[in-house]
Amino acid sequence: MKQFEIPAFYRSPIISKVKAKRKLDDPRKKDFTPSFLDFGTVKFYIARHFGFCYGVENAIEISYRALTENPDKRIFLLSQMIHNPDVNADLIANGIRFIQDTDGSQIIEWKELTSNDIVIIPAFGTTVEIEGILRNIGVNIEKYNTTCPFVEKVWNRSEKLGSDNHTIIIHGKYNHEETRATFSHSVQNASALIIKDLEEAKFLGSVIRGKVSSDEFLAYFKGKYSEGFNPEKDLLKIGVVNQTTMLASETQEITEYLREVMINKYGSERIKEHIADTRDTLCYATNDNQSATYGLMETDADMAIVVGGHNSSNTTHLVELLEQKFNTVFIRSANDINENGFVQDFNIHTKKVEEKSLFGSSQNSDKIIITSGASCPDSIVDGVIQKILELKKSSADIQKVIDQFIINSSN
């Protein structure tokens, strides 16, 4: 696999060595059990797979190359490169400016741009409409386009489905940059609809079965379907694709539910005429992160820490999984943990930061799960580990612990 050139400070002395050893021992990722590091006063279960994926490393490499190659030009990002505050803050510190926020609201007006400016398209991709605006300005949108190849794979699959008269059902969050981009590309060739979860899929199922009227459909999904969408005509043939950072298991559950709806209505012998097999659109990195999280849930840990940006969809899903079993905190970095052991925990349900004791009422929480989302640098996870080692007053030598891990995993 390609090795990316990214700034050294994104790398880490702890996690990088653990990952390198696991990759050597299990190159095909058949073993999703966590890595175990014993520091005496605290023990870490580290997810088999987490952190930067191919698409993120590719985006970061291209962004920093744009800075190096254009020292005398203005450089813009359409929106956040990835959903990690540290990565975006460093890009801003290096002179990059954002054109839009994550919701698509304008920060810098298009009329302020010139053909001499550099515009980086983020890993989530962008809409056909924005591509057109940039081309009309004269901006070269191909040179620094960091759209993830797996996002583009979804777009290509949508195009193929549309050419065969399928309506595209997009499993995603309506306001997420990637979903907006996928919707925009999909409607060039097909009717399209965005659904966020199984509950909305079940409502859609009721529409397909004729138990809900077209008017009720149009009201329920207002703003989430393509122009001129006709439920009676456009739900005869469908294909489900996803926002690549959504739970793969949920996308599969939605697809299987809609498949059963189609079987009940048209019969199993005609199912291929009414719903496409789109399992090949699921992102491998999201799948691996989630499989590794299920591996973490097999441990007897005392608590879990998830590290990443609060607006990161894939990171939020890791929290959703882990909190089913463990006391789980969601932080951006070691800066969210103070010297007294209190943490700024992001509650994914209330969308608010809550201060609480990292270890709860007991200081015996010595077995800790740690993982992160696909947009979180390993160096930030390292910082969290080192902060906890300080709080737990561990005197263990980090290099010796890593050496012991390498020896143990070789036996």
Sine and cosine of phi, psi and omega as CSV:
sin_phi,cos_phi,sin_psi,cos_psi,sin_omega,cos_omega
0.00,0.00,0.54,-0.84,-0.03,-1.00
-0.85,0.53,0.65,-0.76,0.11,-0.99
-0.99,-0.15,0.81,-0.59,-0.08,-1.00
-1.00,-0.06,0.51,-0.86,0.08,-1.00
-1.00,-0.09,0.98,-0.19,0.04,-1.00
-0.82,-0.57,0.41,-0.91,-0.05,-1.00
-0.79,0.61,0.63,-0.78,-0.08,-1.00
-0.85,0.52,-0.52,0.85,-0.07,-1.00
-0.94,0.35,-0.15,0.99,0.10,-0.99
-0.99,0.16,-0.28,0.96,-0.01,-1.00
-0.99,0.11,0.06,-1.00,-0.08,-1.00
-0.53,-0.85,0.51,-0.86,0.01,-1.00
-0.98,0.20,-0.37,0.93,-0.04,-1.00
-0.99,-0.15,-0.89,0.45,-0.12,-0.99
-0.88,0.47,-0.64,0.77,-0.04,-1.00
-0.87,0.49,-0.60,0.80,0.01,-1.00
-0.95,0.30,-0.62,0.79,0.05,-1.00
-0.90,0.44,-0.72,0.69,-0.01,-1.00
-0.90,0.44,-0.64,0.76,-0.01,-1.00
-0.88,0.47,-0.67,0.74,0.00,-1.00
-0.92,0.39,-0.69,0.73,0.01,-1.00
-0.90,0.44,-0.61,0.79,0.02,-1.00
-0.91,0.41,-0.63,0.78,0.02,-1.00
-0.90,0.43,-0.68,0.73,-0.05,-1.00
-0.98,0.20,-0.46,0.89,-0.13,-0.99
-0.63,-0.77,0.91,0.42,-0.12,-0.99
-0.89,0.46,-0.43,0.90,-0.02,-1.00
-1.00,-0.08,0.07,1.00,0.05,-1.00
0.81,0.58,0.80,0.60,0.07,-1.00
-1.00,-0.02,-0.32,0.95,-0.04,-1.00
-0.95,-0.32,0.93,-0.36,-0.04,-1.00
-0.97,-0.24,0.27,0.96,0.11,-0.99
-0.94,0.35,0.53,-0.85,-0.05,-1.00
-0.96,0.28,0.33,-0.94,0.15,-0.99
-0.99,0.14,0.55,-0.83,-0.07,-1.00
-0.86,-0.51,0.86,-0.51,0.05,-1.00
-0.89,-0.46,0.84,-0.54,-0.06,-1.00
-0.96,-0.28,0.95,-0.32,0.02,-1.00
-0.98,-0.22,0.31,0.95,0.03,-1.00
0.99,0.11,-0.99,0.10,-0.02,-1.00
-0.96,0.29,-0.26,0.96,0.04,-1.00
-0.51,-0.86,0.60,-0.80,-0.03,-1.00
-0.80,-0.60,0.71,-0.70,-0.05,-1.00
-0.93,-0.36,0.73,-0.69,0.24,-0.97
-0.98,-0.18,0.93,-0.38,-0.08,-1.00
-0.96,-0.27,0.79,-0.62,-0.06,-1.00
-0.81,0.59,0.59,-0.81,0.02,-1.00
-0.88,0.48,-0.58,0.81,-0.06,-1.00
-0.65,-0.76,0.80,-0.60,0.05,-1.00
-0.19,-0.98,0.10,-0.99,0.07,-1.00
0.98,0.18,-0.27,-0.96,-0.13,-0.99
-0.75,0.66,0.77,-0.64,0.11,-0.99
-0.98,-0.19,0.00,-1.00,-0.01,-1.00
-0.83,0.56,-0.75,0.66,-0.07,-1.00
-0.89,0.45,-0.61,0.79,-0.01,-1.00
-0.95,0.33,-0.72,0.70,0.01,-1.00
-0.89,0.47,-0.63,0.78,0.05,-1.00
-0.88,0.48,-0.70,0.72,-0.02,-1.00
-0.90,0.43,-0.67,0.74,-0.01,-1.00
-0.92,0.39,-0.68,0.73,0.02,-1.00
-0.86,0.52,-0.73,0.69,-0.02,-1.00
-0.91,0.42,-0.63,0.77,-0.02,-1.00
-0.89,0.45,-0.71,0.70,0.00,-1.00
-0.95,0.31,-0.49,0.87,0.09,-1.00
-0.92,0.40,-0.61,0.79,0.04,-1.00
-0.87,0.49,-0.65,0.76,0.04,-1.00
-0.90,0.44,-0.69,0.72,-0.04,-1.00
-0.92,0.38,-0.64,0.77,-0.09,-1.00
-0.99,0.15,-0.21,0.98,-0.08,-1.00
-0.73,-0.68,0.87,0.49,-0.08,-1.00
-0.91,0.42,-0.36,0.93,-0.07,-1.00
-0.95,-0.32,0.20,0.98,-0.02,-1.00
-0.91,-0.42,0.38,-0.93,0.13,-0.99
-0.97,0.22,0.70,-0.71,-0.03,-1.00
-0.84,-0.54,0.77,-0.63,-0.04,-1.00
-0.83,-0.56,0.48,-0.88,0.21,-0.98
-0.93,-0.38,0.65,-0.76,0.02,-1.00
-0.85,0.53,-0.68,0.73,0.06,-1.00
-0.37,-0.93,-0.25,-0.97,-0.03,-1.00
-0.81,0.58,0.71,-0.70,0.01,-1.00
-0.84,0.54,-0.78,0.62,0.11,-0.99
-0.57,-0.82,0.18,-0.98,-0.05,-1.00
-1.00,0.02,0.92,0.39,0.11,-0.99
-0.65,-0.76,0.86,-0.52,-0.10,-0.99
-0.90,0.44,-0.56,0.83,-0.02,-1.00
-0.94,0.35,-0.68,0.73,0.03,-1.00
-0.89,0.46,-0.74,0.67,-0.02,-1.00
-0.92,0.40,-0.60,0.80,0.03,-1.00
-0.90,0.43,-0.63,0.78,0.01,-1.00
-0.93,0.37,-0.61,0.79,0.05,-1.00
-0.90,0.44,-0.66,0.75,0.05,-1.00
-0.89,0.45,-0.67,0.74,0.01,-1.00
-0.88,0.47,-0.45,0.89,0.02,-1.00
-1.00,0.02,0.08,1.00,0.13,-0.99
0.96,-0.28,-0.04,1.00,0.02,-1.00
-0.97,0.22,0.65,-0.76,0.02,-1.00
-0.89,-0.46,0.58,-0.82,0.01,-1.00
-1.00,0.00,0.68,-0.73,0.03,-1.00
-1.00,0.07,-0.59,0.81,-0.01,-1.00
-0.73,-0.68,0.31,-0.95,0.15,-0.99
-1.00,0.01,-0.03,-1.00,-0.10,-0.99
-0.92,0.38,-0.33,0.94,0.03,-1.00
-1.00,0.02,-0.02,1.00,0.00,-1.00
1.00,0.00,0.11,0.99,0.05,-1.00
-0.97,0.23,0.62,-0.78,-0.10,-1.00
-0.96,0.27,0.77,-0.64,0.12,-0.99
-0.98,-0.19,-0.68,0.73,0.07,-1.00
-0.87,-0.49,0.79,-0.61,-0.04,-1.00
-0.94,0.35,0.55,-0.83,-0.02,-1.00
-0.85,0.53,-0.56,0.83,-0.05,-1.00
-0.91,0.41,-0.26,0.96,0.03,-1.00
-0.98,0.18,-0.26,0.97,-0.03,-1.00
-1.00,0.08,0.45,-0.89,0.07,-1.00
-0.77,-0.63,0.21,-0.98,-0.01,-1.00
-0.92,0.39,-0.24,0.97,-0.01,-1.00
-1.00,0.05,-0.16,0.99,-0.03,-1.00
-0.98,0.17,0.45,-0.89,0.10,-0.99
-0.99,-0.16,0.79,-0.61,0.04,-1.00
-0.84,-0.54,0.84,-0.54,0.01,-1.00
-0.99,-0.11,0.79,-0.61,0.10,-1.00
-1.00,0.02,0.79,-0.61,-0.11,-0.99
-0.95,0.31,0.11,-0.99,-0.06,-1.00
-0.87,0.49,-0.45,0.89,-0.01,-1.00
-0.95,0.30,-0.25,0.97,-0.11,-0.99
0.99,0.11,-0.11,-0.99,0.04,-1.00
-0.52,-0.85,0.09,-1.00,-0.07,-1.00
-0.99,0.17,0.35,-0.94,0.07,-1.00
-0.88,0.47,-0.58,0.82,-0.02,-1.00
-0.90,0.43,-0.69,0.73,0.00,-1.00
-0.94,0.35,-0.61,0.79,0.09,-1.00
-0.83,0.55,-0.67,0.74,0.00,-1.00
-0.91,0.42,-0.66,0.75,0.02,-1.00
-0.87,0.49,-0.72,0.69,-0.04,-1.00
-0.91,0.41,-0.64,0.77,0.03,-1.00
-0.90,0.43,-0.64,0.77,0.01,-1.00
-0.90,0.44,-0.53,0.85,0.06,-1.00
-0.95,0.31,-0.44,0.90,-0.04,-1.00
0.97,-0.22,0.20,0.98,0.00,-1.00
-0.97,0.23,0.68,-0.73,0.09,-1.00
-0.98,0.18,0.97,-0.25,-0.09,-1.00
-1.00,-0.01,-0.14,0.99,-0.02,-1.00
-1.00,0.10,-0.59,0.81,-0.17,-0.98
-0.88,0.47,-0.66,0.75,-0.04,-1.00
-0.86,-0.51,0.70,0.72,0.06,-1.00
-1.00,0.03,0.92,-0.39,-0.07,-1.00
-0.98,-0.21,0.29,0.96,-0.01,-1.00
-0.78,0.63,0.77,-0.64,-0.01,-1.00
-0.86,0.50,0.71,-0.70,0.02,-1.00
-0.85,0.53,-0.48,0.88,-0.02,-1.00
-0.98,0.21,-0.44,0.90,0.14,-0.99
-0.94,0.35,-0.69,0.72,0.02,-1.00
-0.89,0.45,-0.53,0.85,0.04,-1.00
-0.89,0.46,-0.64,0.77,0.06,-1.00
-0.90,0.44,-0.68,0.73,0.01,-1.00
-0.88,0.48,-0.69,0.72,-0.02,-1.00
-0.90,0.43,-0.63,0.78,0.02,-1.00
-0.92,0.40,-0.62,0.78,0.03,-1.00
-0.89,0.45,-0.65,0.76,0.02,-1.00
-0.89,0.46,-0.68,0.73,0.00,-1.00
-0.91,0.41,-0.67,0.75,0.04,-1.00
-0.88,0.47,-0.68,0.73,0.00,-1.00
-0.89,0.46,-0.60,0.80,0.01,-1.00
-0.92,0.40,-0.32,0.95,0.04,-1.00
-0.97,-0.26,0.37,0.93,0.09,-1.00
0.91,0.41,0.42,0.91,0.13,-0.99
-0.99,0.10,0.57,-0.82,0.21,-0.98
-1.00,0.06,0.68,-0.74,-0.06,-1.00
-1.00,-0.01,0.88,-0.48,0.11,-0.99
-0.99,-0.16,0.92,-0.40,-0.06,-1.00
-0.98,-0.18,0.90,-0.44,0.10,-1.00
-1.00,0.10,0.95,-0.31,-0.05,-1.00
-0.12,-0.99,0.05,-1.00,0.07,-1.00
-1.00,-0.03,0.83,-0.56,-0.19,-0.98
-0.81,0.58,-0.64,0.77,-0.08,-1.00
-1.00,-0.03,0.04,1.00,0.00,-1.00
-0.96,0.29,0.64,-0.77,-0.05,-1.00
-0.82,0.58,-0.68,0.73,-0.04,-1.00
-0.91,0.41,-0.66,0.75,0.00,-1.00
-0.91,0.41,-0.65,0.76,0.04,-1.00
-0.87,0.49,-0.65,0.76,0.00,-1.00
-0.92,0.39,-0.71,0.71,-0.01,-1.00
-0.90,0.45,-0.65,0.76,0.04,-1.00
-0.87,0.49,-0.73,0.69,-0.03,-1.00
-0.87,0.49,-0.68,0.73,0.01,-1.00
-0.95,0.33,-0.59,0.81,-0.04,-1.00
-0.91,0.42,-0.67,0.75,-0.10,-0.99
-0.96,0.29,-0.08,1.00,0.10,-1.00
-0.94,0.34,-0.38,0.92,-0.10,-1.00
-0.78,-0.63,-0.10,0.99,-0.12,-0.99
-0.34,-0.94,0.22,-0.98,0.22,-0.97
-0.96,0.26,0.48,-0.88,-0.06,-1.00
-0.55,-0.84,0.47,-0.88,0.00,-1.00
-0.59,-0.81,0.66,-0.75,0.05,-1.00
-0.97,-0.24,0.77,-0.63,0.12,-0.99
-0.80,-0.60,0.59,-0.80,-0.13,-0.99
-0.99,-0.14,-0.36,0.93,-0.09,-1.00
-0.30,-0.95,-0.02,-1.00,-0.04,-1.00
-0.91,0.42,-0.54,0.84,0.03,-1.00
-0.86,0.51,-0.71,0.71,0.02,-1.00
-0.94,0.35,-0.55,0.84,0.06,-1.00
-0.89,0.45,-0.62,0.79,0.01,-1.00
-0.93,0.38,-0.60,0.80,0.08,-1.00
-0.90,0.44,-0.67,0.74,0.04,-1.00
-0.87,0.49,-0.64,0.77,0.04,-1.00
-0.86,0.50,-0.62,0.79,0.03,-1.00
-0.91,0.41,-0.57,0.82,0.05,-1.00
-0.91,0.41,-0.73,0.68,-0.03,-1.00
-0.88,0.48,-0.61,0.79,-0.02,-1.00
-0.98,0.20,-0.07,1.00,0.04,-1.00
0.99,0.13,0.26,0.97,-0.02,-1.00
-1.00,-0.03,-0.17,0.99,0.03,-1.00
-0.78,-0.62,0.69,-0.72,-0.07,-1.00
-0.96,0.26,0.28,-0.96,0.05,-1.00
-0.88,0.48,-0.63,0.78,0.01,-1.00
-0.89,0.45,-0.65,0.76,0.03,-1.00
-0.91,0.41,-0.63,0.78,0.07,-1.00
-0.85,0.52,-0.77,0.64,-0.07,-1.00
-0.89,0.45,-0.55,0.83,0.03,-1.00
-0.96,0.27,-0.67,0.74,-0.06,-1.00
-0.91,0.42,-0.68,0.74,-0.06,-1.00
-0.97,-0.22,0.41,0.91,-0.05,-1.00
-0.78,0.62,0.76,-0.65,0.02,-1.00
0.99,0.13,0.01,1.00,-0.08,-1.00
-0.88,-0.48,0.17,0.98,0.01,-1.00
-0.78,-0.63,0.31,-0.95,-0.04,-1.00
-0.95,0.31,0.37,-0.93,-0.04,-1.00
-0.86,0.51,0.72,-0.69,0.04,-1.00
0.98,0.22,0.29,0.96,-0.04,-1.00
-0.86,0.51,0.78,-0.63,0.00,-1.00
-0.87,-0.50,0.98,-0.22,-0.06,-1.00
-0.82,0.57,-0.58,0.81,-0.04,-1.00
-0.93,0.37,-0.51,0.86,-0.03,-1.00
-0.98,-0.18,-0.60,0.80,-0.17,-0.99
-1.00,0.04,0.01,1.00,0.02,-1.00
-0.93,-0.38,0.32,0.95,0.05,-1.00
-0.98,0.21,-0.59,0.81,0.02,-1.00
-0.74,-0.67,0.82,-0.58,-0.03,-1.00
-0.71,-0.70,0.35,-0.93,0.13,-0.99
-0.62,-0.79,0.73,-0.68,-0.05,-1.00
-0.99,-0.15,0.83,-0.55,0.14,-0.99
-0.85,-0.52,0.11,-0.99,-0.09,-1.00
-0.67,-0.74,0.33,-0.94,0.29,-0.96
-0.95,0.33,0.85,-0.53,-0.23,-0.97
-0.89,0.45,-0.27,0.96,-0.02,-1.00
-1.00,-0.07,0.02,1.00,0.05,-1.00
-0.97,0.24,0.29,-0.96,0.06,-1.00
-0.88,0.48,0.86,-0.51,0.01,-1.00
-0.87,0.50,-0.63,0.78,0.00,-1.00
-0.89,0.45,-0.56,0.83,0.01,-1.00
-0.95,0.31,-0.65,0.76,0.06,-1.00
-0.87,0.50,-0.68,0.73,0.01,-1.00
-0.91,0.41,-0.61,0.79,0.02,-1.00
-0.90,0.43,-0.68,0.73,0.03,-1.00
-0.89,0.46,-0.70,0.71,-0.02,-1.00
-0.89,0.46,-0.71,0.71,-0.01,-1.00
-0.91,0.41,-0.59,0.80,0.05,-1.00
-0.89,0.46,-0.75,0.67,-0.02,-1.00
-0.92,0.39,-0.52,0.86,0.08,-1.00
-0.89,0.46,-0.69,0.73,0.02,-1.00
-0.90,0.44,-0.60,0.80,0.06,-1.00
-0.87,0.49,-0.70,0.71,-0.01,-1.00
-0.92,0.38,-0.62,0.78,0.04,-1.00
-0.89,0.45,-0.69,0.72,-0.01,-1.00
-0.90,0.43,-0.52,0.85,-0.04,-1.00
-1.00,0.05,-0.64,0.77,-0.13,-0.99
-0.92,-0.40,-0.21,0.98,-0.03,-1.00
1.00,-0.09,0.54,-0.84,-0.07,-1.00
-0.92,0.40,-0.50,0.86,-0.04,-1.00
-0.94,0.34,-0.29,0.96,-0.01,-1.00
-0.92,-0.39,0.21,0.98,-0.14,-0.99
-0.88,0.48,-0.58,0.81,-0.03,-1.00
-0.92,0.40,-0.30,0.95,0.04,-1.00
-0.98,0.18,-0.23,0.97,-0.16,-0.99
-0.85,-0.53,-0.34,0.94,0.08,-1.00
-0.56,-0.83,0.76,-0.65,-0.06,-1.00
-0.99,0.11,0.42,-0.91,0.12,-0.99
-1.00,0.05,0.94,-0.35,-0.09,-1.00
-0.86,-0.51,0.42,0.91,-0.01,-1.00
-0.87,0.49,-0.40,0.92,-0.04,-1.00
-0.96,0.28,-0.04,1.00,0.01,-1.00
-1.00,-0.04,-0.09,1.00,-0.02,-1.00
-0.96,0.28,0.71,-0.71,-0.06,-1.00
-0.96,0.29,0.77,-0.63,-0.04,-1.00
-0.89,0.46,-0.63,0.78,-0.07,-1.00
-0.93,0.38,-0.67,0.74,0.06,-1.00
-0.89,0.46,-0.67,0.74,0.05,-1.00
-0.87,0.50,-0.72,0.69,-0.03,-1.00
-0.90,0.43,-0.69,0.73,0.03,-1.00
-0.86,0.51,-0.68,0.73,-0.05,-1.00
-0.96,0.29,-0.60,0.80,0.08,-1.00
-0.89,0.45,-0.64,0.77,0.03,-1.00
-0.91,0.41,-0.55,0.84,0.04,-1.00
-0.93,0.37,-0.64,0.77,0.09,-1.00
-0.88,0.47,-0.57,0.82,0.08,-1.00
-0.89,0.46,-0.62,0.78,0.05,-1.00
-0.89,0.45,-0.57,0.82,-0.07,-1.00
-0.95,0.31,-0.15,0.99,0.07,-1.00
-1.00,0.08,-0.10,1.00,-0.02,-1.00
-1.00,0.08,0.13,-0.99,0.06,-1.00
-0.94,-0.33,0.61,0.79,-0.02,-1.00
-0.90,0.44,0.32,-0.95,0.00,-1.00
-1.00,0.02,-0.45,0.89,-0.04,-1.00
-0.31,-0.95,0.17,-0.99,0.01,-1.00
-0.73,-0.68,0.61,-0.79,0.08,-1.00
-0.85,-0.53,0.81,-0.58,0.07,-1.00
-0.92,-0.39,0.77,-0.63,-0.08,-1.00
-0.92,-0.39,0.76,-0.66,0.04,-1.00
0.28,-0.96,0.04,-1.00,0.01,-1.00
-0.94,0.34,0.63,-0.78,-0.03,-1.00
-0.89,0.45,-0.43,0.90,-0.01,-1.00
-0.99,-0.13,0.25,0.97,0.01,-1.00
-1.00,0.09,0.89,-0.46,-0.04,-1.00
-0.90,0.44,-0.74,0.67,-0.06,-1.00
-0.92,0.40,-0.53,0.84,0.03,-1.00
-0.94,0.35,-0.65,0.76,0.04,-1.00
-0.85,0.53,-0.62,0.78,0.00,-1.00
-0.92,0.38,-0.53,0.85,0.07,-1.00
-0.91,0.42,-0.64,0.77,0.05,-1.00
-0.89,0.46,-0.71,0.71,0.01,-1.00
-0.82,0.57,-0.66,0.75,-0.02,-1.00
-0.94,0.33,-0.77,0.64,-0.11,-0.99
-0.93,0.38,-0.57,0.82,-0.05,-1.00
-0.94,0.33,-0.16,0.99,0.10,-1.00
-0.92,0.40,-0.41,0.91,-0.05,-1.00
-0.85,-0.53,-0.57,0.82,-0.15,-0.99
-0.89,-0.45,0.42,-0.91,0.28,-0.96
-0.90,0.43,0.90,-0.43,-0.16,-0.99
-0.84,-0.54,0.74,-0.68,0.09,-1.00
-0.90,-0.43,0.55,-0.84,-0.06,-1.00
-0.85,-0.52,0.94,-0.35,-0.05,-1.00
-0.80,-0.61,0.31,-0.95,0.01,-1.00
-1.00,0.03,-0.55,0.84,-0.03,-1.00
-0.18,-0.98,-0.04,-1.00,0.04,-1.00
-0.89,0.46,-0.35,0.94,0.02,-1.00
-0.91,0.42,-0.30,0.96,0.03,-1.00
-1.00,0.07,0.06,1.00,0.06,-1.00
-0.89,-0.46,0.83,-0.56,0.00,-1.00
-1.00,-0.07,0.08,-1.00,-0.10,-0.99
-0.92,0.39,-0.30,0.95,0.00,-1.00
-1.00,-0.08,0.11,0.99,0.05,-1.00
1.00,0.10,0.26,0.96,0.08,-1.00
-0.99,-0.10,0.57,-0.82,-0.13,-0.99
-0.82,-0.57,0.56,-0.83,0.10,-0.99
-1.00,-0.03,1.00,-0.01,-0.10,-0.99
-1.00,-0.01,0.78,-0.63,0.04,-1.00
-1.00,0.01,0.88,-0.48,0.02,-1.00
-0.99,0.10,0.92,-0.40,-0.08,-1.00
-0.94,0.33,-0.24,0.97,-0.03,-1.00
-1.00,0.01,-0.66,0.75,0.02,-1.00
-1.00,-0.05,-0.22,0.97,-0.06,-1.00
0.88,0.47,0.53,0.85,0.00,-1.00
-0.81,-0.59,0.47,-0.88,0.07,-1.00
-1.00,0.06,0.76,-0.65,-0.02,-1.00
-0.84,-0.55,0.78,-0.63,0.05,-1.00
-0.99,0.12,0.76,-0.65,0.05,-1.00
-0.44,-0.90,0.25,-0.97,0.03,-1.00
-0.93,0.37,0.77,-0.63,-0.03,-1.00
-0.85,0.52,-0.66,0.75,-0.08,-1.00
-0.98,-0.18,0.15,0.99,0.01,-1.00
0.95,0.31,-0.40,-0.92,-0.05,-1.00
-0.97,0.25,-0.31,0.95,-0.02,-1.00
-0.95,-0.30,0.66,-0.75,0.07,-1.00
-1.00,-0.03,0.18,0.98,-0.02,-1.00
-1.00,-0.06,0.25,0.97,0.03,-1.00
-0.98,0.21,0.99,0.16,-0.10,-0.99
-0.97,-0.24,-0.07,1.00,0.05,-1.00
-0.92,-0.38,0.95,-0.30,-0.20,-0.98
-0.85,-0.52,0.80,-0.60,0.14,-0.99
-0.99,0.17,0.62,-0.78,0.10,-0.99
-0.62,-0.78,0.72,-0.69,0.06,-1.00
-0.46,-0.89,0.07,-1.00,0.03,-1.00
-0.47,-0.88,0.19,-0.98,0.03,-1.00
-0.99,0.15,0.08,-1.00,-0.08,-1.00
-0.94,0.34,-0.23,0.97,-0.02,-1.00
-0.96,-0.27,0.21,0.98,-0.05,-1.00
-0.97,-0.23,0.83,-0.56,0.04,-1.00
-0.90,0.43,0.59,-0.81,0.03,-1.00
-0.86,0.51,-0.51,0.86,-0.02,-1.00
-0.88,0.47,-0.52,0.85,0.02,-1.00
-0.95,0.31,-0.63,0.78,0.08,-1.00
-0.90,0.44,-0.65,0.76,0.09,-1.00
-0.82,0.57,-0.71,0.71,-0.03,-1.00
-0.88,0.48,-0.62,0.79,0.04,-1.00
-0.91,0.41,-0.69,0.72,0.02,-1.00
-0.86,0.51,-0.72,0.69,-0.04,-1.00
-0.92,0.40,-0.58,0.82,0.04,-1.00
-0.91,0.42,-0.66,0.75,0.01,-1.00
-0.93,0.37,-0.61,0.79,0.06,-1.00
-0.87,0.50,-0.61,0.79,0.05,-1.00
-0.91,0.41,-0.72,0.69,-0.02,-1.00
-0.90,0.44,-0.57,0.82,-0.01,-1.00
-1.00,0.06,0.02,1.00,0.03,-1.00
0.80,0.59,0.71,0.70,0.04,-1.00
-0.98,0.22,0.72,-0.69,0.04,-1.00
-0.97,-0.24,0.10,0.99,-0.04,-1.00
-0.92,0.40,0.61,-0.79,0.06,-1.00
-0.98,0.18,0.87,-0.50,-0.09,-1.00
-0.85,0.53,-0.70,0.71,-0.03,-1.00
-0.90,0.43,-0.61,0.80,0.02,-1.00
-0.92,0.39,-0.61,0.79,0.04,-1.00
-0.90,0.44,-0.69,0.73,0.02,-1.00
-0.90,0.43,-0.67,0.74,0.03,-1.00
-0.86,0.50,-0.65,0.76,0.01,-1.00
-0.92,0.39,-0.62,0.78,0.07,-1.00
-0.87,0.50,-0.68,0.73,-0.01,-1.00
-0.91,0.42,-0.65,0.76,0.03,-1.00
-0.91,0.42,-0.74,0.68,-0.05,-1.00
-0.89,0.45,-0.66,0.75,-0.05,-1.00
-0.96,0.28,-0.25,0.97,0.02,-1.00
-1.00,0.06,-0.28,0.96,-0.05,-1.00
-1.00,0.07,0.00,0.00,0.00,0.00
